[in-house]
Amino acid sequence: MSDREIMDAKNGIEIRKSYGFRDPVVKNVVDKFVKRSDVGFEKYNNTLDDERRLRMKNLQGYLNDVQEELMDAVLYIQAARDELQDLSEEALIDRFRSDDYNGAQL
């Protein structure tokens, strides 16, 4: 029995609704949401709904979390751009070496 099934049983959920997906991209995103929720539950031992209902965090706390996540996203975007730039430069160097090696004139 999975952790999710155990939690469902504890919370009285007998059958978790399953969805038919016509778009595998949507299914992959939903699967990632479920996995992320599982990781969060393992780490904090409560759900986001628990956090909200039990007033474990106020609106300022949620806004702070959103801001921090968006700042992280901008950093990831920049790192990905830097990686693309590095790959582009490496490809240009490889092409130059290949052309030079084959006696091609630039």
Backbone atoms as SQL, in Angstrom:
CREATE TABLE atoms (id INTEGER PRIMARY KEY, chain TEXT, resi INTEGER, resn TEXT, atom TEXT, x REAL, y REAL, z REAL);
INSERT INTO atoms VALUES
  (1, 'A', 1, 'MET', 'N', 0.854, -1.177, 0.000),
  (2, 'A', 1, 'MET', 'CA', 0.000, 0.000, 0.000),
  (3, 'A', 1, 'MET', 'C', 0.898, 1.238, 0.000),
  (4, 'A', 2, 'SER', 'N', 0.611, 2.181, -0.900),
  (5, 'A', 2, 'SER', 'CA', 1.438, 3.380, -1.003),
  (6, 'A', 2, 'SER', 'C', 1.133, 4.353, 0.138),
  (7, 'A', 3, 'ASP', 'N', 2.040, 5.317, 0.326),
  (8, 'A', 3, 'ASP', 'CA', 1.821, 6.351, 1.343),
  (9, 'A', 3, 'ASP', 'C', 0.522, 7.098, 1.089),
  (10, 'A', 4, 'ARG', 'N', 0.251, 7.363, -0.195),
  (11, 'A', 4, 'ARG', 'CA', -0.982, 8.092, -0.543),
  (12, 'A', 4, 'ARG', 'C', -2.199, 7.263, -0.165),
  (13, 'A', 5, 'GLU', 'N', -2.168, 5.963, -0.415),
  (14, 'A', 5, 'GLU', 'CA', -3.291, 5.098, -0.066),
  (15, 'A', 5, 'GLU', 'C', -3.476, 5.036, 1.445),
  (16, 'A', 6, 'ILE', 'N', -2.380, 4.999, 2.172),
  (17, 'A', 6, 'ILE', 'CA', -2.454, 5.005, 3.638),
  (18, 'A', 6, 'ILE', 'C', -3.095, 6.306, 4.122),
  (19, 'A', 7, 'MET', 'N', -2.653, 7.438, 3.560),
  (20, 'A', 7, 'MET', 'CA', -3.234, 8.734, 3.957),
  (21, 'A', 7, 'MET', 'C', -4.711, 8.797, 3.581),
  (22, 'A', 8, 'ASP', 'N', -5.051, 8.285, 2.402),
  (23, 'A', 8, 'ASP', 'CA', -6.459, 8.266, 2.000),
  (24, 'A', 8, 'ASP', 'C', -7.291, 7.477, 3.004),
  (25, 'A', 9, 'ALA', 'N', -6.771, 6.327, 3.422),
  (26, 'A', 9, 'ALA', 'CA', -7.498, 5.507, 4.385),
  (27, 'A', 9, 'ALA', 'C', -7.671, 6.243, 5.710),
  (28, 'A', 10, 'LYS', 'N', -6.618, 6.917, 6.165),
  (29, 'A', 10, 'LYS', 'CA', -6.692, 7.681, 7.419),
  (30, 'A', 10, 'LYS', 'C', -7.707, 8.812, 7.310),
  (31, 'A', 11, 'ASN', 'N', -7.814, 9.390, 6.122),
  (32, 'A', 11, 'ASN', 'CA', -8.724, 10.518, 5.927),
  (33, 'A', 11, 'ASN', 'C', -10.103, 10.084, 5.450),
  (34, 'A', 12, 'GLY', 'N', -10.323, 8.779, 5.368),
  (35, 'A', 12, 'GLY', 'CA', -11.641, 8.281, 4.992),
  (36, 'A', 12, 'GLY', 'C', -11.919, 8.352, 3.503),
  (37, 'A', 13, 'ILE', 'N', -10.911, 8.476, 2.703),
  (38, 'A', 13, 'ILE', 'CA', -11.106, 8.521, 1.253),
  (39, 'A', 13, 'ILE', 'C', -10.982, 7.092, 0.736),
  (40, 'A', 14, 'GLU', 'N', -12.077, 6.566, 0.228),
  (41, 'A', 14, 'GLU', 'CA', -12.058, 5.184, -0.231),
  (42, 'A', 14, 'GLU', 'C', -11.602, 5.070, -1.685),
  (43, 'A', 15, 'ILE', 'N', -12.046, 5.954, -2.494),
  (44, 'A', 15, 'ILE', 'CA', -11.698, 5.889, -3.913),
  (45, 'A', 15, 'ILE', 'C', -11.242, 7.274, -4.361),
  (46, 'A', 16, 'ARG', 'N', -10.041, 7.337, -4.850),
  (47, 'A', 16, 'ARG', 'CA', -9.522, 8.591, -5.387),
  (48, 'A', 16, 'ARG', 'C', -9.979, 8.677, -6.836),
  (49, 'A', 17, 'LYS', 'N', -10.559, 9.788, -7.191),
  (50, 'A', 17, 'LYS', 'CA', -11.046, 9.962, -8.557),
  (51, 'A', 17, 'LYS', 'C', -9.879, 9.916, -9.533),
  (52, 'A', 18, 'SER', 'N', -10.033, 9.174, -10.595),
  (53, 'A', 18, 'SER', 'CA', -8.999, 9.164, -11.630),
  (54, 'A', 18, 'SER', 'C', -9.573, 9.824, -12.872),
  (55, 'A', 19, 'TYR', 'N', -8.710, 10.429, -13.610),
  (56, 'A', 19, 'TYR', 'CA', -9.125, 11.163, -14.788),
  (57, 'A', 19, 'TYR', 'C', -8.570, 10.504, -16.036),
  (58, 'A', 20, 'GLY', 'N', -9.348, 10.556, -17.093),
  (59, 'A', 20, 'GLY', 'CA', -8.850, 10.135, -18.395),
  (60, 'A', 20, 'GLY', 'C', -8.261, 11.373, -19.067),
  (61, 'A', 21, 'PHE', 'N', -7.051, 11.286, -19.512),
  (62, 'A', 21, 'PHE', 'CA', -6.390, 12.440, -20.123),
  (63, 'A', 21, 'PHE', 'C', -6.316, 12.256, -21.621),
  (64, 'A', 22, 'ARG', 'N', -6.757, 13.244, -22.364),
  (65, 'A', 22, 'ARG', 'CA', -6.612, 13.192, -23.812),
  (66, 'A', 22, 'ARG', 'C', -5.268, 13.777, -24.224),
  (67, 'A', 23, 'ASP', 'N', -4.638, 14.492, -23.296),
  (68, 'A', 23, 'ASP', 'CA', -3.366, 15.145, -23.592),
  (69, 'A', 23, 'ASP', 'C', -2.303, 14.638, -22.628),
  (70, 'A', 24, 'PRO', 'N', -1.307, 13.915, -23.133),
  (71, 'A', 24, 'PRO', 'CA', -0.280, 13.380, -22.241),
  (72, 'A', 24, 'PRO', 'C', 0.523, 14.460, -21.530),
  (73, 'A', 25, 'VAL', 'N', 0.606, 15.639, -22.110),
  (74, 'A', 25, 'VAL', 'CA', 1.318, 16.733, -21.444),
  (75, 'A', 25, 'VAL', 'C', 0.594, 17.108, -20.156),
  (76, 'A', 26, 'VAL', 'N', -0.724, 17.201, -20.225),
  (77, 'A', 26, 'VAL', 'CA', -1.525, 17.528, -19.042),
  (78, 'A', 26, 'VAL', 'C', -1.377, 16.419, -18.004),
  (79, 'A', 27, 'LYS', 'N', -1.424, 15.171, -18.439),
  (80, 'A', 27, 'LYS', 'CA', -1.263, 14.050, -17.507),
  (81, 'A', 27, 'LYS', 'C', 0.087, 14.125, -16.802),
  (82, 'A', 28, 'ASN', 'N', 1.141, 14.424, -17.546),
  (83, 'A', 28, 'ASN', 'CA', 2.471, 14.522, -16.942),
  (84, 'A', 28, 'ASN', 'C', 2.530, 15.629, -15.898),
  (85, 'A', 29, 'VAL', 'N', 1.888, 16.758, -16.183),
  (86, 'A', 29, 'VAL', 'CA', 1.882, 17.866, -15.219),
  (87, 'A', 29, 'VAL', 'C', 1.090, 17.485, -13.973),
  (88, 'A', 30, 'VAL', 'N', -0.057, 16.857, -14.155),
  (89, 'A', 30, 'VAL', 'CA', -0.873, 16.432, -13.005),
  (90, 'A', 30, 'VAL', 'C', -0.098, 15.415, -12.167),
  (91, 'A', 31, 'ASP', 'N', 0.566, 14.470, -12.834),
  (92, 'A', 31, 'ASP', 'CA', 1.378, 13.500, -12.100),
  (93, 'A', 31, 'ASP', 'C', 2.455, 14.189, -11.274),
  (94, 'A', 32, 'LYS', 'N', 3.059, 15.220, -11.829),
  (95, 'A', 32, 'LYS', 'CA', 4.099, 15.964, -11.099),
  (96, 'A', 32, 'LYS', 'C', 3.506, 16.703, -9.905),
  (97, 'A', 33, 'PHE', 'N', 2.293, 17.247, -10.062),
  (98, 'A', 33, 'PHE', 'CA', 1.624, 17.900, -8.931),
  (99, 'A', 33, 'PHE', 'C', 1.388, 16.905, -7.802),
  (100, 'A', 34, 'VAL', 'N', 0.928, 15.711, -8.156),
  (101, 'A', 34, 'VAL', 'CA', 0.658, 14.689, -7.135),
  (102, 'A', 34, 'VAL', 'C', 1.955, 14.307, -6.435),
  (103, 'A', 35, 'LYS', 'N', 3.013, 14.085, -7.212),
  (104, 'A', 35, 'LYS', 'CA', 4.302, 13.725, -6.604),
  (105, 'A', 35, 'LYS', 'C', 4.817, 14.843, -5.711),
  (106, 'A', 36, 'ARG', 'N', 4.663, 16.090, -6.170),
  (107, 'A', 36, 'ARG', 'CA', 5.118, 17.230, -5.367),
  (108, 'A', 36, 'ARG', 'C', 4.327, 17.324, -4.071),
  (109, 'A', 37, 'SER', 'N', 3.039, 17.056, -4.147),
  (110, 'A', 37, 'SER', 'CA', 2.206, 17.053, -2.950),
  (111, 'A', 37, 'SER', 'C', 2.663, 15.967, -1.983),
  (112, 'A', 38, 'ASP', 'N', 3.002, 14.801, -2.524),
  (113, 'A', 38, 'ASP', 'CA', 3.491, 13.705, -1.677),
  (114, 'A', 38, 'ASP', 'C', 4.794, 14.083, -0.979),
  (115, 'A', 39, 'VAL', 'N', 5.711, 14.705, -1.721),
  (116, 'A', 39, 'VAL', 'CA', 6.989, 15.132, -1.132),
  (117, 'A', 39, 'VAL', 'C', 6.741, 16.153, -0.029),
  (118, 'A', 40, 'GLY', 'N', 5.854, 17.104, -0.289),
  (119, 'A', 40, 'GLY', 'CA', 5.529, 18.108, 0.720),
  (120, 'A', 40, 'GLY', 'C', 4.925, 17.495, 1.966),
  (121, 'A', 41, 'PHE', 'N', 4.051, 16.515, 1.765),
  (122, 'A', 41, 'PHE', 'CA', 3.437, 15.865, 2.920),
  (123, 'A', 41, 'PHE', 'C', 4.481, 15.100, 3.722),
  (124, 'A', 42, 'GLU', 'N', 5.376, 14.402, 3.026),
  (125, 'A', 42, 'GLU', 'CA', 6.442, 13.669, 3.722),
  (126, 'A', 42, 'GLU', 'C', 7.327, 14.627, 4.517),
  (127, 'A', 43, 'LYS', 'N', 7.608, 15.778, 3.944),
  (128, 'A', 43, 'LYS', 'CA', 8.509, 16.735, 4.587),
  (129, 'A', 43, 'LYS', 'C', 7.857, 17.443, 5.772),
  (130, 'A', 44, 'TYR', 'N', 6.590, 17.878, 5.596),
  (131, 'A', 44, 'TYR', 'CA', 5.936, 18.711, 6.613),
  (132, 'A', 44, 'TYR', 'C', 4.857, 17.987, 7.411),
  (133, 'A', 45, 'ASN', 'N', 4.486, 16.782, 6.976),
  (134, 'A', 45, 'ASN', 'CA', 3.467, 15.981, 7.652),
  (135, 'A', 45, 'ASN', 'C', 2.102, 16.659, 7.699),
  (136, 'A', 46, 'ASN', 'N', 1.845, 17.507, 6.725),
  (137, 'A', 46, 'ASN', 'CA', 0.509, 18.076, 6.553),
  (138, 'A', 46, 'ASN', 'C', 0.360, 18.524, 5.105),
  (139, 'A', 47, 'THR', 'N', -0.865, 18.800, 4.721),
  (140, 'A', 47, 'THR', 'CA', -1.146, 19.234, 3.360),
  (141, 'A', 47, 'THR', 'C', -1.247, 20.757, 3.321),
  (142, 'A', 48, 'LEU', 'N', -1.267, 21.292, 2.129),
  (143, 'A', 48, 'LEU', 'CA', -1.460, 22.726, 1.973),
  (144, 'A', 48, 'LEU', 'C', -2.837, 23.131, 2.512),
  (145, 'A', 49, 'ASP', 'N', -3.808, 22.258, 2.318),
  (146, 'A', 49, 'ASP', 'CA', -5.141, 22.528, 2.865),
  (147, 'A', 49, 'ASP', 'C', -5.115, 22.545, 4.384),
  (148, 'A', 50, 'ASP', 'N', -4.378, 21.609, 5.002),
  (149, 'A', 50, 'ASP', 'CA', -4.225, 21.628, 6.465),
  (150, 'A', 50, 'ASP', 'C', -3.633, 22.964, 6.909),
  (151, 'A', 51, 'GLU', 'N', -2.580, 23.366, 6.194),
  (152, 'A', 51, 'GLU', 'CA', -1.896, 24.625, 6.523),
  (153, 'A', 51, 'GLU', 'C', -2.864, 25.806, 6.483),
  (154, 'A', 52, 'ARG', 'N', -3.742, 25.804, 5.480),
  (155, 'A', 52, 'ARG', 'CA', -4.704, 26.897, 5.335),
  (156, 'A', 52, 'ARG', 'C', -5.799, 26.824, 6.397),
  (157, 'A', 53, 'ARG', 'N', -6.420, 25.639, 6.536),
  (158, 'A', 53, 'ARG', 'CA', -7.534, 25.501, 7.479),
  (159, 'A', 53, 'ARG', 'C', -7.113, 25.718, 8.924),
  (160, 'A', 54, 'LEU', 'N', -5.919, 25.238, 9.247),
  (161, 'A', 54, 'LEU', 'CA', -5.441, 25.355, 10.624),
  (162, 'A', 54, 'LEU', 'C', -4.724, 26.685, 10.882),
  (163, 'A', 55, 'ARG', 'N', -4.754, 27.548, 9.901),
  (164, 'A', 55, 'ARG', 'CA', -4.156, 28.886, 10.011),
  (165, 'A', 55, 'ARG', 'C', -2.680, 28.814, 10.414),
  (166, 'A', 56, 'MET', 'N', -1.972, 27.876, 9.785),
  (167, 'A', 56, 'MET', 'CA', -0.548, 27.722, 10.072),
  (168, 'A', 56, 'MET', 'C', 0.272, 28.825, 9.391),
  (169, 'A', 57, 'LYS', 'N', -0.345, 29.475, 8.424),
  (170, 'A', 57, 'LYS', 'CA', 0.316, 30.552, 7.703),
  (171, 'A', 57, 'LYS', 'C', -0.740, 31.590, 7.342),
  (172, 'A', 58, 'ASN', 'N', -0.367, 32.851, 7.401),
  (173, 'A', 58, 'ASN', 'CA', -1.326, 33.900, 7.043),
  (174, 'A', 58, 'ASN', 'C', -1.101, 34.332, 5.585),
  (175, 'A', 59, 'LEU', 'N', -1.906, 35.275, 5.135),
  (176, 'A', 59, 'LEU', 'CA', -1.827, 35.727, 3.745),
  (177, 'A', 59, 'LEU', 'C', -0.443, 36.267, 3.410),
  (178, 'A', 60, 'GLN', 'N', 0.166, 37.004, 4.338),
  (179, 'A', 60, 'GLN', 'CA', 1.522, 37.506, 4.093),
  (180, 'A', 60, 'GLN', 'C', 2.504, 36.348, 3.888),
  (181, 'A', 61, 'GLY', 'N', 2.321, 35.290, 4.641),
  (182, 'A', 61, 'GLY', 'CA', 3.186, 34.120, 4.492),
  (183, 'A', 61, 'GLY', 'C', 3.050, 33.486, 3.120),
  (184, 'A', 62, 'TYR', 'N', 1.799, 33.380, 2.637),
  (185, 'A', 62, 'TYR', 'CA', 1.583, 32.821, 1.295),
  (186, 'A', 62, 'TYR', 'C', 2.193, 33.725, 0.230),
  (187, 'A', 63, 'LEU', 'N', 2.005, 35.023, 0.370),
  (188, 'A', 63, 'LEU', 'CA', 2.565, 35.962, -0.609),
  (189, 'A', 63, 'LEU', 'C', 4.092, 35.912, -0.597),
  (190, 'A', 64, 'ASN', 'N', 4.672, 35.771, 0.572),
  (191, 'A', 64, 'ASN', 'CA', 6.124, 35.641, 0.672),
  (192, 'A', 64, 'ASN', 'C', 6.596, 34.370, -0.043),
  (193, 'A', 65, 'ASP', 'N', 5.874, 33.258, 0.170),
  (194, 'A', 65, 'ASP', 'CA', 6.227, 32.002, -0.503),
  (195, 'A', 65, 'ASP', 'C', 6.159, 32.155, -2.022),
  (196, 'A', 66, 'VAL', 'N', 5.097, 32.793, -2.513),
  (197, 'A', 66, 'VAL', 'CA', 4.954, 33.002, -3.959),
  (198, 'A', 66, 'VAL', 'C', 6.110, 33.841, -4.486),
  (199, 'A', 67, 'GLN', 'N', 6.438, 34.922, -3.789),
  (200, 'A', 67, 'GLN', 'CA', 7.529, 35.786, -4.223),
  (201, 'A', 67, 'GLN', 'C', 8.849, 35.016, -4.281),
  (202, 'A', 68, 'GLU', 'N', 9.140, 34.235, -3.249),
  (203, 'A', 68, 'GLU', 'CA', 10.383, 33.467, -3.226),
  (204, 'A', 68, 'GLU', 'C', 10.431, 32.442, -4.357),
  (205, 'A', 69, 'GLU', 'N', 9.300, 31.770, -4.616),
  (206, 'A', 69, 'GLU', 'CA', 9.255, 30.788, -5.706),
  (207, 'A', 69, 'GLU', 'C', 9.468, 31.458, -7.061),
  (208, 'A', 70, 'LEU', 'N', 8.868, 32.631, -7.255),
  (209, 'A', 70, 'LEU', 'CA', 9.048, 33.342, -8.526),
  (210, 'A', 70, 'LEU', 'C', 10.476, 33.847, -8.680),
  (211, 'A', 71, 'MET', 'N', 11.087, 34.275, -7.589),
  (212, 'A', 71, 'MET', 'CA', 12.493, 34.693, -7.652),
  (213, 'A', 71, 'MET', 'C', 13.361, 33.489, -8.023),
  (214, 'A', 72, 'ASP', 'N', 13.080, 32.330, -7.441),
  (215, 'A', 72, 'ASP', 'CA', 13.806, 31.111, -7.811),
  (216, 'A', 72, 'ASP', 'C', 13.610, 30.808, -9.292),
  (217, 'A', 73, 'ALA', 'N', 12.378, 30.967, -9.787),
  (218, 'A', 73, 'ALA', 'CA', 12.090, 30.682, -11.195),
  (219, 'A', 73, 'ALA', 'C', 12.929, 31.578, -12.109),
  (220, 'A', 74, 'VAL', 'N', 13.067, 32.844, -11.760),
  (221, 'A', 74, 'VAL', 'CA', 13.882, 33.760, -12.562),
  (222, 'A', 74, 'VAL', 'C', 15.338, 33.297, -12.566),
  (223, 'A', 75, 'LEU', 'N', 15.827, 32.837, -11.432),
  (224, 'A', 75, 'LEU', 'CA', 17.200, 32.332, -11.376),
  (225, 'A', 75, 'LEU', 'C', 17.363, 31.090, -12.253),
  (226, 'A', 76, 'TYR', 'N', 16.383, 30.196, -12.238),
  (227, 'A', 76, 'TYR', 'CA', 16.445, 29.005, -13.081),
  (228, 'A', 76, 'TYR', 'C', 16.418, 29.390, -14.563),
  (229, 'A', 77, 'ILE', 'N', 15.613, 30.375, -14.904),
  (230, 'A', 77, 'ILE', 'CA', 15.568, 30.849, -16.295),
  (231, 'A', 77, 'ILE', 'C', 16.936, 31.370, -16.716),
  (232, 'A', 78, 'GLN', 'N', 17.564, 32.161, -15.859),
  (233, 'A', 78, 'GLN', 'CA', 18.878, 32.703, -16.196),
  (234, 'A', 78, 'GLN', 'C', 19.916, 31.596, -16.330),
  (235, 'A', 79, 'ALA', 'N', 19.884, 30.629, -15.430),
  (236, 'A', 79, 'ALA', 'CA', 20.825, 29.509, -15.506),
  (237, 'A', 79, 'ALA', 'C', 20.615, 28.729, -16.806),
  (238, 'A', 80, 'ALA', 'N', 19.376, 28.511, -17.209),
  (239, 'A', 80, 'ALA', 'CA', 19.081, 27.809, -18.457),
  (240, 'A', 80, 'ALA', 'C', 19.575, 28.615, -19.656),
  (241, 'A', 81, 'ARG', 'N', 19.387, 29.931, -19.629),
  (242, 'A', 81, 'ARG', 'CA', 19.897, 30.777, -20.714),
  (243, 'A', 81, 'ARG', 'C', 21.416, 30.705, -20.796),
  (244, 'A', 82, 'ASP', 'N', 22.072, 30.740, -19.643),
  (245, 'A', 82, 'ASP', 'CA', 23.532, 30.629, -19.620),
  (246, 'A', 82, 'ASP', 'C', 23.971, 29.281, -20.193),
  (247, 'A', 83, 'GLU', 'N', 23.234, 28.234, -19.856),
  (248, 'A', 83, 'GLU', 'CA', 23.552, 26.906, -20.373),
  (249, 'A', 83, 'GLU', 'C', 23.397, 26.865, -21.889),
  (250, 'A', 84, 'LEU', 'N', 22.311, 27.454, -22.411),
  (251, 'A', 84, 'LEU', 'CA', 22.124, 27.508, -23.863),
  (252, 'A', 84, 'LEU', 'C', 23.247, 28.287, -24.539),
  (253, 'A', 85, 'GLN', 'N', 23.660, 29.367, -23.928),
  (254, 'A', 85, 'GLN', 'CA', 24.763, 30.162, -24.478),
  (255, 'A', 85, 'GLN', 'C', 26.043, 29.331, -24.516),
  (256, 'A', 86, 'ASP', 'N', 26.322, 28.617, -23.425),
  (257, 'A', 86, 'ASP', 'CA', 27.510, 27.764, -23.383),
  (258, 'A', 86, 'ASP', 'C', 27.451, 26.687, -24.467),
  (259, 'A', 87, 'LEU', 'N', 26.286, 26.054, -24.626),
  (260, 'A', 87, 'LEU', 'CA', 26.129, 25.017, -25.640),
  (261, 'A', 87, 'LEU', 'C', 26.319, 25.590, -27.044),
  (262, 'A', 88, 'SER', 'N', 25.788, 26.783, -27.271),
  (263, 'A', 88, 'SER', 'CA', 25.935, 27.442, -28.568),
  (264, 'A', 88, 'SER', 'C', 27.397, 27.749, -28.858),
  (265, 'A', 89, 'GLU', 'N', 28.101, 28.256, -27.851),
  (266, 'A', 89, 'GLU', 'CA', 29.517, 28.566, -28.025),
  (267, 'A', 89, 'GLU', 'C', 30.331, 27.291, -28.252),
  (268, 'A', 90, 'GLU', 'N', 30.001, 26.220, -27.524),
  (269, 'A', 90, 'GLU', 'CA', 30.704, 24.953, -27.703),
  (270, 'A', 90, 'GLU', 'C', 30.481, 24.404, -29.106),
  (271, 'A', 91, 'ALA', 'N', 29.247, 24.519, -29.617),
  (272, 'A', 91, 'ALA', 'CA', 28.946, 24.036, -30.966),
  (273, 'A', 91, 'ALA', 'C', 29.730, 24.830, -32.000),
  (274, 'A', 92, 'LEU', 'N', 29.851, 26.127, -31.805),
  (275, 'A', 92, 'LEU', 'CA', 30.611, 26.970, -32.728),
  (276, 'A', 92, 'LEU', 'C', 32.090, 26.593, -32.703),
  (277, 'A', 93, 'ILE', 'N', 32.626, 26.359, -31.512),
  (278, 'A', 93, 'ILE', 'CA', 34.034, 25.949, -31.383),
  (279, 'A', 93, 'ILE', 'C', 34.241, 24.591, -32.046),
  (280, 'A', 94, 'ASP', 'N', 33.320, 23.656, -31.806),
  (281, 'A', 94, 'ASP', 'CA', 33.428, 22.324, -32.414),
  (282, 'A', 94, 'ASP', 'C', 33.385, 22.429, -33.935),
  (283, 'A', 95, 'ARG', 'N', 32.522, 23.289, -34.450),
  (284, 'A', 95, 'ARG', 'CA', 32.425, 23.465, -35.907),
  (285, 'A', 95, 'ARG', 'C', 33.716, 24.059, -36.453),
  (286, 'A', 96, 'PHE', 'N', 34.240, 25.042, -35.750),
  (287, 'A', 96, 'PHE', 'CA', 35.490, 25.663, -36.181),
  (288, 'A', 96, 'PHE', 'C', 36.612, 24.627, -36.213),
  (289, 'A', 97, 'ARG', 'N', 36.712, 23.830, -35.155),
  (290, 'A', 97, 'ARG', 'CA', 37.756, 22.803, -35.091),
  (291, 'A', 97, 'ARG', 'C', 37.589, 21.785, -36.217),
  (292, 'A', 98, 'SER', 'N', 36.340, 21.388, -36.476),
  (293, 'A', 98, 'SER', 'CA', 36.055, 20.416, -37.524),
  (294, 'A', 98, 'SER', 'C', 36.425, 20.987, -38.885),
  (295, 'A', 99, 'ASP', 'N', 36.033, 22.240, -39.149),
  (296, 'A', 99, 'ASP', 'CA', 36.351, 22.896, -40.425),
  (297, 'A', 99, 'ASP', 'C', 37.858, 23.063, -40.569),
  (298, 'A', 100, 'ASP', 'N', 38.517, 23.468, -39.509),
  (299, 'A', 100, 'ASP', 'CA', 39.960, 23.681, -39.541),
  (300, 'A', 100, 'ASP', 'C', 40.679, 22.367, -39.771),
  (301, 'A', 101, 'TYR', 'N', 40.202, 21.328, -39.105),
  (302, 'A', 101, 'TYR', 'CA', 40.813, 20.004, -39.216),
  (303, 'A', 101, 'TYR', 'C', 40.677, 19.464, -40.639),
  (304, 'A', 102, 'ASN', 'N', 39.541, 19.742, -41.262),
  (305, 'A', 102, 'ASN', 'CA', 39.273, 19.242, -42.618),
  (306, 'A', 102, 'ASN', 'C', 39.878, 20.132, -43.690),
  (307, 'A', 103, 'GLY', 'N', 40.625, 21.135, -43.299),
  (308, 'A', 103, 'GLY', 'CA', 41.287, 21.990, -44.260),
  (309, 'A', 103, 'GLY', 'C', 40.385, 23.052, -44.871),
  (310, 'A', 104, 'ALA', 'N', 39.213, 23.239, -44.322),
  (311, 'A', 104, 'ALA', 'CA', 38.303, 24.253, -44.860),
  (312, 'A', 104, 'ALA', 'C', 38.828, 25.633, -44.525),
  (313, 'A', 105, 'GLN', 'N', 38.595, 26.553, -45.422),
  (314, 'A', 105, 'GLN', 'CA', 39.017, 27.924, -45.169),
  (315, 'A', 105, 'GLN', 'C', 37.842, 28.723, -44.648),
  (316, 'A', 106, 'LEU', 'N', 38.131, 29.576, -43.693),
  (317, 'A', 106, 'LEU', 'CA', 37.076, 30.409, -43.096),
  (318, 'A', 106, 'LEU', 'C', 37.051, 31.753, -43.729);
